[in-house]
């Protein structure tokens, strides 16, 4: 571990221990990385005994490009509460309104955050302005237990390489759109602003409808891909709607995309199977290195984003399929000749049928990108029946959390 990493000062936050946004903020960043690296080594020891290098986030503050916060009308917890006090049985409940990340381990409570080092330095001023607006407009925060209230979620997203911003307010009913726009503009004058309706019982930010209050319904982001010497090789533009999936740590994700691109360049496949491909980040990053890339993704909006982003970047050799990977590999057997497979499944890992199909595909090279070492290990039990692991490395996309991204390169056994 570099001396620079070891010398990074600790970050202290008044909400640590209560807020679910961070889990490792009590450790220096160097200690965080060491802890995650050791845990990853232990999780994958059955498959890989070599050291697993970790690419760190250069600036582990204000690195996130997206945050989703909850409005919660909740019972106020008193510090002096005593379960044994008989007066508590008759004392009326006090309520409070909180806007922030969820309380650690709770689905029904939020921490009313007054400081945060995950997003950018405009976040807290924005939240304070919105709190004042909600109070002035007499708007109720959402009660997770009673399913009452108007204000439900707030999403803020920015392009780290473009500076474009979008703010989305999730509500259950009408509100004063004009004053909300003015409130956001007081902090983020150039932001695109949207409203979304979510009347579902589930505590998710999935809307029933989206409408533009100001500007447009997307932002543009760019990623810059470099070679081993750090020289820029390719630039990709991404059009991101509020629902688009995109790695939350743009600057470190660039390093991973560049690394994968470097491996693909050396292997020189004619065909790439980009399975669990999302909006085609890997396909678009490597499109100039192959004759054809086939991107398979089950989430329709992500596929639409991918098709649009291919057009924006003038890429014509990526074909998108909206399908579950396990269905796709059954209906269209993978061609093994001069092909390469890229796997980037969600946290739950691969469907067993998909893992079996890839393991038995005969395709010479497989690159697996994982956001969950536990499900990665489970999938490797199937894949390593036919593939040997050549290299493992990690990328710390998620400072101050327990999560880490892992990249595994495999080759068909001879």
C-alpha positions in Angstrom: 0.0 0.0 0.0 1.4 3.4 -1.0 2.7 5.9 1.6 0.2 8.4 0.1 -2.7 6.2 0.9 -1.4 5.5 4.5 -1.0 9.2 5.1 -4.6 10.2 4.1 -6.3 11.7 7.2 -9.3 10.1 8.8 -12.7 11.6 7.9 -15.1 12.2 10.8 -18.8 12.6 10.5 -21.3 13.4 13.3 -23.7 10.8 11.9 -21.3 7.8 11.7 -22.7 4.8 13.6 -26.3 5.9 13.0 -26.4 6.6 9.3 -26.5 3.7 6.9 -24.5 5.6 4.3 -21.1 4.6 5.6 -19.8 1.5 7.5 -16.0 2.0 7.8 -15.6 5.7 8.4 -14.0 4.9 11.8 -11.0 3.6 9.9 -8.5 5.5 7.8 -8.9 5.0 4.1 -5.7 2.9 4.0 -7.1 0.7 6.7 -10.4 0.4 4.9 -8.8 -0.9 1.7 -6.5 -3.3 3.7 -9.6 -4.7 5.5 -11.6 -5.2 2.3 -8.6 -6.7 0.5 -8.0 -9.2 3.3 -11.7 -10.2 3.3 -11.7 -10.6 -0.5 -8.5 -12.8 -0.3 -10.3 -15.0 2.3 -13.5 -15.2 0.3 -11.7 -16.3 -2.9 -8.9 -18.4 -1.3 -10.4 -21.6 -2.7 -9.8 -20.3 -6.2 -6.9 -17.9 -6.0 -4.0 -17.9 -3.6 -2.0 -15.0 -5.1 -2.2 -11.4 -3.9 -5.2 -9.4 -5.1 -4.1 -5.8 -5.9 -6.6 -3.0 -5.3 -7.0 0.1 -7.4 -8.1 2.8 -4.9 -10.2 5.9 -5.3 -7.8 8.8 -5.5 -10.0 11.2 -3.6 -12.3 9.2 -1.3 -14.5 12.2 -0.5 -17.3 13.6 -2.7 -16.7 10.8 -5.1 -20.3 9.6 -5.7 -22.2 10.7 -8.8 -25.6 9.8 -7.4 -27.4 9.8 -4.1 -31.0 8.7 -3.2 -32.3 10.1 0.1 -35.5 9.5 2.0 -38.1 11.8 3.6 -39.3 10.2 6.8 -42.0 11.3 9.2 -41.0 9.2 12.2 -41.4 8.9 16.0 -38.7 11.0 17.7 -36.4 8.8 19.8 -35.6 10.4 23.2 -32.1 9.9 24.6 -33.5 9.6 28.1 -36.0 7.0 27.2 -36.4 4.3 29.9 -38.5 1.2 29.1 -39.1 0.6 32.8 -40.6 4.1 33.4 -44.4 3.6 33.7 -45.0 7.1 32.5 -44.0 6.0 29.0 -47.2 4.1 28.6 -49.3 7.2 28.8 -46.8 9.8 27.4 -47.9 10.9 23.9 -45.5 10.1 21.1 -43.4 12.9 19.6 -42.8 13.0 15.9 -40.0 14.5 13.7 -39.2 14.9 10.0 -35.9 13.7 8.7 -34.3 13.9 5.2 -31.3 11.8 4.6 -29.9 8.2 4.3 -31.7 5.5 6.2 -30.8 4.8 9.7 -28.4 1.9 9.9 -30.4 -1.4 9.9 -33.8 0.3 9.7 -36.2 0.6 6.7 -38.6 3.0 8.3 -36.3 5.7 9.7 -33.9 8.3 8.2 -31.0 10.3 9.6 -31.6 14.0 9.2 -28.1 14.5 7.8 -26.3 17.8 8.4 -23.0 16.8 6.9 -21.9 14.2 4.3 -18.7 13.4 2.5 -20.1 11.0 -0.2 -21.6 13.3 -2.7 -20.5 16.9 -3.4 -20.3 20.0 -1.2 -23.6 21.4 -2.6 -25.6 18.5 -1.1 -26.1 19.8 2.4 -27.0 23.3 1.3 -29.5 21.7 -1.1 -31.1 19.6 1.6 -31.3 22.6 3.9 -33.1 24.6 1.2 -35.5 21.8 0.5 -36.3 21.4 4.3 -37.1 25.1 4.5 -39.2 24.9 1.4 -41.2 21.9 2.7 -41.8 23.7 6.0 -43.0 26.8 4.2 -45.3 24.8 2.0 -46.5 22.7 4.9 -45.7 19.5 3.1 -45.7 16.3 5.1 -42.8 13.9 4.9 -43.7 10.3 4.1 -44.5 7.9 7.0 -43.2 4.5 6.1 -45.6 2.7 8.5 -48.8 4.6 7.9 -48.1 5.2 4.2 -49.1 8.9 4.5 -47.4 12.1 3.5 -46.4 13.7 0.2 -42.6 14.0 0.1 -41.0 10.5 -0.4 -37.6 10.5 -2.0 -35.0 12.8 -3.4 -32.5 11.8 -6.1 -29.5 13.9 -7.1 -27.2 12.9 -9.9 -24.2 14.7 -11.5 -21.8 14.1 -14.3 -18.4 14.1 -12.7 -16.7 14.8 -16.0 -19.4 17.1 -17.5 -20.7 19.0 -14.5 -24.3 18.4 -15.5 -26.8 17.9 -12.7 -30.3 16.5 -12.3 -32.6 16.6 -9.2 -35.7 14.4 -9.0 -38.3 14.8 -6.3 -40.5 11.7 -5.7 -43.9 12.5 -4.3 -47.3 10.9 -3.7 -49.4 13.9 -4.6 -49.4 17.4 -6.1 -47.1 20.1 -4.7 -46.0 23.7 -5.7 -43.7 23.0 -8.6 -42.8 26.6 -9.2 -41.4 27.2 -5.6 -39.6 23.8 -5.7 -37.8 24.8 -8.9 -36.9 28.1 -7.3 -35.6 26.3 -4.2 -33.3 24.0 -6.2 -32.1 26.8 -8.4 -31.0 28.8 -5.3 -28.3 26.1 -4.8 -28.0 24.5 -8.2 -28.9 27.2 -10.8 -28.1 25.0 -13.8 -29.7 21.7 -12.6 -32.3 19.9 -14.6 -35.3 19.3 -12.3 -38.0 16.6 -12.4 -40.8 15.3 -10.4 -41.9 11.6 -10.1 -45.0 10.0 -8.6 -44.6 7.0 -6.4 -47.7 5.7 -4.7 -46.5 2.1 -4.2 -46.2 0.5 -0.8 -42.6 -0.7 -1.5 -39.9 1.7 -0.3 -38.1 2.1 -3.6 -37.4 5.0 -5.9 -39.2 3.4 -8.8 -41.7 6.0 -10.1 -45.1 5.5 -11.8 -44.5 8.7 -13.8 -41.8 11.2 -14.5 -42.2 14.8 -15.7 -39.7 17.6 -16.4 -40.1 20.8 -14.3 -37.1 22.5 -15.8 -34.5 21.6 -18.4 -34.3 18.0 -19.7 -34.9 14.5 -18.5 -31.3 13.4 -18.6 -27.7 14.4 -18.2 -24.6 13.6 -20.2 -21.6 12.0 -18.7 -18.3 11.1 -20.3 -15.7 8.4 -19.5 -12.1 8.7 -20.6 -10.4 5.4 -21.4 -6.6 5.2 -21.2 -3.9 2.7 -22.1 -1.3 1.3 -19.7 0.8 4.5 -20.1 -2.1 6.7 -19.1 -2.6 8.0 -22.6 -6.2 8.6 -23.6 -7.4 6.1 -26.2 -11.2 6.5 -26.3 -13.9 8.7 -25.0 -17.5 7.5 -24.5 -20.5 9.8 -23.9 -23.4 8.4 -21.8 -26.9 9.8 -21.7 -28.2 9.1 -18.2 -31.9 9.3 -17.3 -32.9 9.2 -13.6 -33.4 5.4 -13.8 -30.2 4.7 -15.8 -27.7 2.3 -14.2 -24.2 3.8 -14.1 -21.3 3.1 -11.8 -21.6 5.5 -8.9 -17.9 6.3 -8.8 -17.1 7.7 -12.2 -13.4 8.4 -11.8 -12.5 4.9 -10.4 -14.9 3.2 -12.9 -12.9 4.8 -15.7 -9.9 2.9 -14.4 -11.7 -0.4 -14.4 -13.1 0.1 -17.9 -9.6 1.0 -19.1 -8.2 -2.1 -17.5 -10.8 -4.3 -19.1 -10.3 -2.6 -22.4 -6.6 -3.3 -22.2 -7.1 -7.0 -21.6 -9.6 -7.2 -24.5 -7.1 -5.3 -26.8 -4.5 -8.0 -26.1 -6.8 -10.9 -26.6 -8.2 -9.3 -29.9 -11.5 -11.2 -30.2 -13.7 -10.8 -33.2 -16.9 -11.2 -31.2 -17.7 -10.1 -27.6 -20.6 -11.5 -25.6 -21.4 -8.7 -23.0 -23.7 -10.6 -20.6 -25.6 -8.7 -17.9 -24.4 -5.8 -20.0 -26.7 -3.0 -18.7 -26.6 0.0 -21.0 -23.5 -1.5 -22.8 -20.7 0.2 -20.9 -18.2 -2.5 -21.7 -19.5 -3.0 -25.2 -19.2 0.7 -26.0 -15.7 0.8 -24.3 -14.4 -2.0 -26.5 -16.5 -1.6 -29.7 -13.5 -0.5 -31.8 -11.5 -3.6 -30.7 -13.9 -6.2 -32.2 -16.1 -6.9 -35.2 -19.2 -7.3 -33.2 -20.4 -7.1 -29.6 -23.6 -8.6 -28.4 -25.0 -7.0 -25.2 -27.6 -9.0 -23.3 -29.6 -7.3 -20.5 -33.0 -8.1 -19.0 -33.9 -4.5 -17.9 -35.7 -2.8 -20.8 -34.9 0.8 -19.9 -31.1 -0.1 -19.7 -31.4 -1.6 -23.2 -33.0 1.5 -24.5 -30.3 3.6 -23.0 -27.6 1.4 -24.6 -29.1 1.7 -28.0 -29.3 5.5 -27.6 -25.8 5.7 -26.3 -24.5 3.6 -29.2 -26.0 6.1 -31.6 -24.6 9.1 -29.7 -21.1 7.6 -30.0 -21.4 6.5 -33.6 -21.1 2.8 -32.7 -22.8 0.5 -35.1 -21.3 -2.9 -34.3 -23.1 -3.5 -30.9 -26.3 -5.5 -31.0 -28.6 -5.2 -27.9 -30.9 -8.0 -26.7 -33.5 -7.5 -24.0 -33.4 -11.0 -22.4 -32.5 -12.9 -19.3 -29.0 -14.3 -19.8 -30.2 -17.8 -18.9 -32.8 -17.5 -21.7 -30.5 -16.0 -24.2 -27.8 -18.7 -23.9 -30.5 -21.4 -24.3 -32.0 -19.9 -27.4 -28.8 -18.7 -29.0 -25.8 -20.9 -28.2 -22.6 -19.0 -27.8 -20.2 -19.2 -30.8 -16.8 -20.2 -29.5 -14.5 -19.2 -32.3 -12.5 -16.1 -31.7 -15.0 -15.0 -29.1 -14.7 -13.5 -25.6 -17.3 -13.3 -22.8 -17.7 -10.4 -20.4 -19.8 -11.1 -17.3 -21.1 -8.3 -15.0 -24.0 -9.7 -13.1 -26.0 -7.9 -10.3 -25.2 -8.5 -6.6 -27.1 -11.8 -6.7 -24.7 -13.3 -9.2 -25.4 -15.4 -12.2 -28.4 -17.7 -12.7 -27.1 -21.3 -12.3 -28.3 -22.1 -15.8 -26.4 -19.1 -17.2 -23.2 -20.0 -15.3 -23.4 -23.6 -16.6 -23.9 -22.5 -20.2 -20.9 -20.2 -20.0 -18.8 -22.8 -18.3 -19.6 -25.3 -21.1 -19.5 -22.8 -24.0 -16.0 -23.5 -25.1 -15.3 -19.8 -25.5 -11.6 -19.3 -24.8 -11.6 -16.2 -22.6 -14.0 -15.0 -19.9 -13.8 -11.8 -18.0 -16.0 -11.6 -14.8 -16.6 -8.3 -13.1 -18.3 -8.7 -9.7 -19.8 -6.3 -7.1 -20.3 -9.1 -4.6 -17.3 -11.4 -3.7 -19.7 -14.0 -2.1 -21.8 -14.6 -5.2 -18.6 -14.4 -7.3 -17.2 -17.3 -5.3 -20.4 -19.3 -5.8 -20.3 -18.7 -9.6 -16.6 -19.6 -9.7 -17.4 -23.1 -8.4 -19.2 -23.7 -11.6 -17.0 -21.7 -14.0 -13.7 -23.2 -12.8 -14.8 -26.7 -13.7 -13.8 -25.7 -17.2 -11.8 -22.5 -16.8 -8.6 -21.6 -15.0 -8.1 -18.2 -13.3 -5.3 -16.2 -14.7 -5.6 -13.0 -12.8 -7.6 -11.3 -10.0 -7.7 -7.7 -9.0 -10.1 -5.3 -7.3 -11.3 -1.7 -7.6 -12.5 0.2 -4.6 -15.5 2.0 -6.0 -17.2 2.3 -2.6 -14.9 4.0 0.0 -16.2 3.9 3.6 -18.5 0.9 2.8 -17.9 -2.8 3.0 -18.3 -3.2 -0.8 -15.6 -3.7 -3.4 -15.5 -4.5 -7.2 -13.6 -7.5 -8.4 -12.2 -8.3 -11.8 -11.3 -12.0 -12.7 -9.7 -13.1 -15.9 -10.2 -16.7 -16.9 -9.1 -19.0 -19.8 -10.5 -22.3 -21.0 -8.6 -25.2 -19.6 -6.4 -27.0 -22.3 
